[in-house]
């Protein structure tokens, strides 16, 4: 359900705006998206895991807030991130 340290460093390198950047909205959204995808797969076989479902809902809300913030700050960065992660169709 969690992502490995190697996967997280790959995401940070791919979406970081500068060297050592781990807090930008792009990096945070990318990490949250992979965690959400992992949890979604988990729920296919564990349908009654309501405690983890609550965490999933919190992650989705957090990602939505970060995306709203990024859209207000820079529409081009927002659109590039959405396209890269394949979120909105």
PyMOL CGO cylinders between C-alpha atoms (Angstrom):
from pymol import cmd
from pymol.cgo import CYLINDER

trace = [
    CYLINDER, 0.00, 0.00, 0.00, 2.93, 2.34, 0.55, 0.3, 1, 1, 1, 1, 1, 1,
    CYLINDER, 2.93, 2.34, 0.55, 5.52, 3.16, -2.05, 0.3, 1, 1, 1, 1, 1, 1,
    CYLINDER, 5.52, 3.16, -2.05, 9.14, 2.13, -1.73, 0.3, 1, 1, 1, 1, 1, 1,
    CYLINDER, 9.14, 2.13, -1.73, 11.95, 4.57, -1.13, 0.3, 1, 1, 1, 1, 1, 1,
    CYLINDER, 11.95, 4.57, -1.13, 13.35, 3.95, -4.62, 0.3, 1, 1, 1, 1, 1, 1,
    CYLINDER, 13.35, 3.95, -4.62, 10.01, 4.72, -6.25, 0.3, 1, 1, 1, 1, 1, 1,
    CYLINDER, 10.01, 4.72, -6.25, 9.70, 7.88, -4.21, 0.3, 1, 1, 1, 1, 1, 1,
    CYLINDER, 9.70, 7.88, -4.21, 13.18, 9.09, -5.21, 0.3, 1, 1, 1, 1, 1, 1,
    CYLINDER, 13.18, 9.09, -5.21, 12.37, 8.39, -8.87, 0.3, 1, 1, 1, 1, 1, 1,
    CYLINDER, 12.37, 8.39, -8.87, 9.23, 10.50, -8.57, 0.3, 1, 1, 1, 1, 1, 1,
    CYLINDER, 9.23, 10.50, -8.57, 11.13, 13.29, -6.84, 0.3, 1, 1, 1, 1, 1, 1,
    CYLINDER, 11.13, 13.29, -6.84, 13.78, 13.31, -9.57, 0.3, 1, 1, 1, 1, 1, 1,
    CYLINDER, 13.78, 13.31, -9.57, 11.17, 13.28, -12.33, 0.3, 1, 1, 1, 1, 1, 1,
    CYLINDER, 11.17, 13.28, -12.33, 8.89, 16.03, -10.98, 0.3, 1, 1, 1, 1, 1, 1,
    CYLINDER, 8.89, 16.03, -10.98, 11.30, 18.22, -8.98, 0.3, 1, 1, 1, 1, 1, 1,
    CYLINDER, 11.30, 18.22, -8.98, 11.63, 21.80, -10.14, 0.3, 1, 1, 1, 1, 1, 1,
    CYLINDER, 11.63, 21.80, -10.14, 15.22, 22.08, -8.88, 0.3, 1, 1, 1, 1, 1, 1,
    CYLINDER, 15.22, 22.08, -8.88, 17.87, 19.89, -7.24, 0.3, 1, 1, 1, 1, 1, 1,
    CYLINDER, 17.87, 19.89, -7.24, 16.70, 18.54, -3.88, 0.3, 1, 1, 1, 1, 1, 1,
    CYLINDER, 16.70, 18.54, -3.88, 13.14, 19.78, -4.32, 0.3, 1, 1, 1, 1, 1, 1,
    CYLINDER, 13.14, 19.78, -4.32, 10.74, 17.54, -2.42, 0.3, 1, 1, 1, 1, 1, 1,
    CYLINDER, 10.74, 17.54, -2.42, 8.04, 19.98, -1.36, 0.3, 1, 1, 1, 1, 1, 1,
    CYLINDER, 8.04, 19.98, -1.36, 6.78, 21.46, -4.59, 0.3, 1, 1, 1, 1, 1, 1,
    CYLINDER, 6.78, 21.46, -4.59, 3.15, 20.76, -5.45, 0.3, 1, 1, 1, 1, 1, 1,
    CYLINDER, 3.15, 20.76, -5.45, 4.19, 18.72, -8.49, 0.3, 1, 1, 1, 1, 1, 1,
    CYLINDER, 4.19, 18.72, -8.49, 6.21, 16.28, -6.38, 0.3, 1, 1, 1, 1, 1, 1,
    CYLINDER, 6.21, 16.28, -6.38, 3.55, 16.02, -3.70, 0.3, 1, 1, 1, 1, 1, 1,
    CYLINDER, 3.55, 16.02, -3.70, 0.78, 15.36, -6.23, 0.3, 1, 1, 1, 1, 1, 1,
    CYLINDER, 0.78, 15.36, -6.23, 2.89, 12.72, -8.00, 0.3, 1, 1, 1, 1, 1, 1,
    CYLINDER, 2.89, 12.72, -8.00, 3.57, 10.87, -4.74, 0.3, 1, 1, 1, 1, 1, 1,
    CYLINDER, 3.57, 10.87, -4.74, -0.07, 11.09, -3.69, 0.3, 1, 1, 1, 1, 1, 1,
    CYLINDER, -0.07, 11.09, -3.69, -1.20, 9.81, -7.08, 0.3, 1, 1, 1, 1, 1, 1,
    CYLINDER, -1.20, 9.81, -7.08, 0.96, 6.69, -6.84, 0.3, 1, 1, 1, 1, 1, 1,
    CYLINDER, 0.96, 6.69, -6.84, -0.24, 6.02, -3.30, 0.3, 1, 1, 1, 1, 1, 1,
    CYLINDER, -0.24, 6.02, -3.30, -3.87, 6.46, -4.42, 0.3, 1, 1, 1, 1, 1, 1,
    CYLINDER, -3.87, 6.46, -4.42, -3.35, 4.02, -7.30, 0.3, 1, 1, 1, 1, 1, 1,
    CYLINDER, -3.35, 4.02, -7.30, -1.81, 1.46, -4.94, 0.3, 1, 1, 1, 1, 1, 1,
    CYLINDER, -1.81, 1.46, -4.94, -4.69, 1.76, -2.50, 0.3, 1, 1, 1, 1, 1, 1,
    CYLINDER, -4.69, 1.76, -2.50, -7.23, 1.47, -5.30, 0.3, 1, 1, 1, 1, 1, 1,
    CYLINDER, -7.23, 1.47, -5.30, -5.66, -1.87, -6.28, 0.3, 1, 1, 1, 1, 1, 1,
    CYLINDER, -5.66, -1.87, -6.28, -5.74, -2.93, -2.63, 0.3, 1, 1, 1, 1, 1, 1,
    CYLINDER, -5.74, -2.93, -2.63, -9.50, -2.29, -2.44, 0.3, 1, 1, 1, 1, 1, 1,
    CYLINDER, -9.50, -2.29, -2.44, -10.20, -4.61, -5.35, 0.3, 1, 1, 1, 1, 1, 1,
    CYLINDER, -10.20, -4.61, -5.35, -9.38, -7.58, -3.14, 0.3, 1, 1, 1, 1, 1, 1,
    CYLINDER, -9.38, -7.58, -3.14, -10.18, -6.07, 0.28, 0.3, 1, 1, 1, 1, 1, 1,
    CYLINDER, -10.18, -6.07, 0.28, -13.60, -4.52, -0.20, 0.3, 1, 1, 1, 1, 1, 1,
    CYLINDER, -13.60, -4.52, -0.20, -14.42, -4.09, 3.50, 0.3, 1, 1, 1, 1, 1, 1,
    CYLINDER, -14.42, -4.09, 3.50, -11.24, -2.31, 4.58, 0.3, 1, 1, 1, 1, 1, 1,
    CYLINDER, -11.24, -2.31, 4.58, -12.98, 0.85, 5.73, 0.3, 1, 1, 1, 1, 1, 1,
    CYLINDER, -12.98, 0.85, 5.73, -10.10, 2.19, 7.81, 0.3, 1, 1, 1, 1, 1, 1,
    CYLINDER, -10.10, 2.19, 7.81, -7.82, 2.37, 4.78, 0.3, 1, 1, 1, 1, 1, 1,
    CYLINDER, -7.82, 2.37, 4.78, -10.67, 3.79, 2.71, 0.3, 1, 1, 1, 1, 1, 1,
    CYLINDER, -10.67, 3.79, 2.71, -10.82, 6.76, 5.09, 0.3, 1, 1, 1, 1, 1, 1,
    CYLINDER, -10.82, 6.76, 5.09, -7.12, 7.37, 4.46, 0.3, 1, 1, 1, 1, 1, 1,
    CYLINDER, -7.12, 7.37, 4.46, -7.70, 7.13, 0.72, 0.3, 1, 1, 1, 1, 1, 1,
    CYLINDER, -7.70, 7.13, 0.72, -10.41, 9.78, 0.88, 0.3, 1, 1, 1, 1, 1, 1,
    CYLINDER, -10.41, 9.78, 0.88, -8.06, 12.05, 2.85, 0.3, 1, 1, 1, 1, 1, 1,
    CYLINDER, -8.06, 12.05, 2.85, -5.32, 11.58, 0.23, 0.3, 1, 1, 1, 1, 1, 1,
    CYLINDER, -5.32, 11.58, 0.23, -7.71, 12.37, -2.63, 0.3, 1, 1, 1, 1, 1, 1,
    CYLINDER, -7.71, 12.37, -2.63, -8.84, 15.54, -0.86, 0.3, 1, 1, 1, 1, 1, 1,
    CYLINDER, -8.84, 15.54, -0.86, -5.25, 16.58, -0.19, 0.3, 1, 1, 1, 1, 1, 1,
    CYLINDER, -5.25, 16.58, -0.19, -4.32, 16.00, -3.84, 0.3, 1, 1, 1, 1, 1, 1,
    CYLINDER, -4.32, 16.00, -3.84, -7.32, 18.02, -4.98, 0.3, 1, 1, 1, 1, 1, 1,
    CYLINDER, -7.32, 18.02, -4.98, -6.28, 20.91, -2.73, 0.3, 1, 1, 1, 1, 1, 1,
    CYLINDER, -6.28, 20.91, -2.73, -2.73, 20.85, -4.07, 0.3, 1, 1, 1, 1, 1, 1,
    CYLINDER, -2.73, 20.85, -4.07, -4.00, 20.80, -7.65, 0.3, 1, 1, 1, 1, 1, 1,
    CYLINDER, -4.00, 20.80, -7.65, -6.30, 23.75, -6.96, 0.3, 1, 1, 1, 1, 1, 1,
    CYLINDER, -6.30, 23.75, -6.96, -3.37, 25.67, -5.48, 0.3, 1, 1, 1, 1, 1, 1,
    CYLINDER, -3.37, 25.67, -5.48, -1.16, 24.86, -8.46, 0.3, 1, 1, 1, 1, 1, 1,
    CYLINDER, -1.16, 24.86, -8.46, -3.88, 25.89, -10.90, 0.3, 1, 1, 1, 1, 1, 1,
    CYLINDER, -3.88, 25.89, -10.90, -4.15, 29.29, -9.18, 0.3, 1, 1, 1, 1, 1, 1,
    CYLINDER, -4.15, 29.29, -9.18, -0.38, 29.79, -9.19, 0.3, 1, 1, 1, 1, 1, 1,
    CYLINDER, -0.38, 29.79, -9.19, 0.51, 28.60, -12.67, 0.3, 1, 1, 1, 1, 1, 1,
    CYLINDER, 0.51, 28.60, -12.67, -1.91, 27.17, -15.20, 0.3, 1, 1, 1, 1, 1, 1,
    CYLINDER, -1.91, 27.17, -15.20, 0.86, 25.87, -17.45, 0.3, 1, 1, 1, 1, 1, 1,
    CYLINDER, 0.86, 25.87, -17.45, 2.51, 23.90, -14.64, 0.3, 1, 1, 1, 1, 1, 1,
    CYLINDER, 2.51, 23.90, -14.64, -0.94, 22.55, -13.71, 0.3, 1, 1, 1, 1, 1, 1,
    CYLINDER, -0.94, 22.55, -13.71, -1.71, 21.44, -17.26, 0.3, 1, 1, 1, 1, 1, 1,
    CYLINDER, -1.71, 21.44, -17.26, 1.71, 19.84, -17.70, 0.3, 1, 1, 1, 1, 1, 1,
    CYLINDER, 1.71, 19.84, -17.70, 1.32, 17.90, -14.47, 0.3, 1, 1, 1, 1, 1, 1,
    CYLINDER, 1.32, 17.90, -14.47, -2.19, 16.73, -15.33, 0.3, 1, 1, 1, 1, 1, 1,
    CYLINDER, -2.19, 16.73, -15.33, -0.98, 15.57, -18.74, 0.3, 1, 1, 1, 1, 1, 1,
    CYLINDER, -0.98, 15.57, -18.74, 2.08, 13.82, -17.29, 0.3, 1, 1, 1, 1, 1, 1,
    CYLINDER, 2.08, 13.82, -17.29, 0.12, 11.93, -14.62, 0.3, 1, 1, 1, 1, 1, 1,
    CYLINDER, 0.12, 11.93, -14.62, -2.92, 11.31, -16.82, 0.3, 1, 1, 1, 1, 1, 1,
    CYLINDER, -2.92, 11.31, -16.82, -5.40, 12.52, -14.22, 0.3, 1, 1, 1, 1, 1, 1,
    CYLINDER, -5.40, 12.52, -14.22, -8.13, 14.50, -15.94, 0.3, 1, 1, 1, 1, 1, 1,
    CYLINDER, -8.13, 14.50, -15.94, -9.41, 13.29, -19.26, 0.3, 1, 1, 1, 1, 1, 1,
]
cmd.load_cgo(trace, "trace")
